[in-house]
């Protein structure tokens, strides 16, 4: 199944969302686009201080979407990953957007960044570095004992 038009639009929208999210957290777009890692301290501070007990459903949806955009953008810019489409009969669309990358083992790996973000919420407090490291491990981009970060 190919969804090139949808994929291109999706990828551009996710990139734009990540840049706008960084800007909203005080990291200028030109600084963020040169190195997405510069957002980590501001993002960690934001999630550490967020009043989760006061969040409404729309706040949760927005936070999940913003974190998903950031994780994907980080992987794309640091590791050359890319958005891809994976068949998913359980999805209303019949497919879902995933991040694909070639791991250190030379094989292609995929990650659903929204699922990764959701998992992070099961291990509060949210740790941005842990979330990014988990994404790298899932895509085979780092080994559990890697110290190249």
Secondary structure, DSSP 8 states (H G I E B T S, - for coil): ---HHHHHHHHHHHHHHHHHHHHHTT--HHHHHH-GGGGHHHHHHHHHH--GGG--HHHHHHHHHHHHHHHHHHHHHHH--EEEEEE-TTSTTSEEEEEEEE-TTSSEEEE-HHHHHHHHTTSSS--HHHHHHHHHHHTTSS-TT----
